[in-house]
Structure formats: C-alpha cells, structure tokens
Amino acid sequence: MADTLPNQIACRGMQVFKAPWKRATKREHVLDIRKELAVVLDDVLGLEGRAQQFSDETALLGALPELDSMAVVGIIAGMEEHFGIYLADDEIDGSSFATFGSLLRFVQDKLS
C-alpha cells in the first residue's frame, strides 16, 4: 500500500507528511504553503503560472492589473476553500495584499 501513496499528502490546515510518513520540516511546510498560495493566485487571477515566480517582495495590490476589488473577494474565497480557513471581515485589510510576502505571512498565521 505504501507504494501507492503519493509522495506528499497535505490536509487542509493540518501537518504535511512525506512518505514514508515522516513529519515535514518547518521549511518544507512553508514552501508548500508558498506554492499553494501561488496556485490560488494563479487560478483566481488567471496569471497562467506567473505567481509561481513571485518573491516575498513582489507587489500585489496596485501593481497587478488583474487584482481589483472583485479579485480580492475571489482570492479570499479561494484561500478559505483551498486552505480550509475562515477569514472574518475585520481580520484582513489592504496591507495583507500589499506584497506576496505579506499575504503569505497572513495565511501562515491563520494556519498556525
């Protein structure tokens, strides 16, 4: 059965495990969240993979023409669904969307 398991299994908001069932390091977990957040941005904004190249300093709000107010709502919904988190209106503001790094830190804080 172990041969049929995927190399990596992640559950929403849960620990990430690597076959054969070793706990992921904090660095591996952070990298996975980074990749998954980029997937959400790519999907919602139609960036066709560009978000995979974002660094922590990549400006989002005001810098990406695809990121308007409706897209922000879509990203929030996408993060809630993808990561299994709930975001209250008073938890998130424009500063969370300033850069990819600020949005990543916000998601990491919600998952911890």
Secondary structure as the mmCIF struct_conf table of DSSP 4:
data_model
#
loop_
_struct_conf.conf_type_id
_struct_conf.id
_struct_conf.beg_label_comp_id
_struct_conf.beg_label_asym_id
_struct_conf.beg_label_seq_id
_struct_conf.end_label_comp_id
_struct_conf.end_label_asym_id
_struct_conf.end_label_seq_id
HELX_RH_3T_P HELX_RH_3T_P1 ALA A 2 THR A 4
BEND BEND1 LEU A 5 LEU A 5
BEND BEND2 ASN A 7 ASN A 7
STRN STRN1 GLN A 8 ALA A 10
TURN_TY1_P TURN_TY1_P1 ARG A 12 GLY A 13
BEND BEND3 MET A 14 MET A 14
STRN STRN2 VAL A 16 LYS A 18
TURN_TY1_P TURN_TY1_P2 ALA A 19 TRP A 21
STRN STRN3 LYS A 22 ARG A 23
HELX_LH_PP_P HELX_LH_PP_P1 ALA A 24 THR A 25
HELX_RH_AL_P HELX_RH_AL_P1 LYS A 26 LEU A 45
TURN_TY1_P TURN_TY1_P3 GLY A 46 GLY A 46
TURN_TY1_P TURN_TY1_P4 GLU A 48 GLY A 49
HELX_RH_3T_P HELX_RH_3T_P2 ARG A 50 GLN A 53
TURN_TY1_P TURN_TY1_P5 ASP A 56 GLU A 57
STRN STRN4 ALA A 59 ALA A 59
TURN_TY1_P TURN_TY1_P6 LEU A 61 ALA A 63
TURN_TY1_P TURN_TY1_P7 PRO A 65 GLU A 66
HELX_RH_AL_P HELX_RH_AL_P2 SER A 69 PHE A 83
TURN_TY1_P TURN_TY1_P8 GLY A 84 GLY A 84
HELX_RH_3T_P HELX_RH_3T_P3 ASP A 89 GLU A 91
HELX_RH_3T_P HELX_RH_3T_P4 GLY A 94 PHE A 97
BEND BEND4 ALA A 98 ALA A 98
STRN STRN5 THR A 99 THR A 99
HELX_RH_AL_P HELX_RH_AL_P3 PHE A 100 LEU A 111
#
